[in-house]
Amino acid sequence: MGTKSVRLEEDVYERVKAHKRDDETFSEAVERLIRDVSLLDIADEDEAYDGERAQAQKAALERTARADSEATEERAEKRS
């Protein structure tokens, strides 16, 4: 698989860096962070944003938040 270079604003870079796990690359971190939610899906005017889809996206956000919380706790335990 090839690679691409992208420019990120410093604040965006810092946010990804803050969520990046020690054992993953930046590319892996970005993939994990955007895996379940796509703003393009939400903006798609051809498809109605129904309650079922909203619930699926809410569940995806909750899974991501839970995984980030667990990763933060793991890092904190390693440091103590």
Secondary structure as UniProt FT lines:
FT   HELIX           10..19
FT   TURN            22..23
FT   HELIX           26..34
FT   HELIX           39..43
FT   TURN            45..46
FT   HELIX           51..79
//
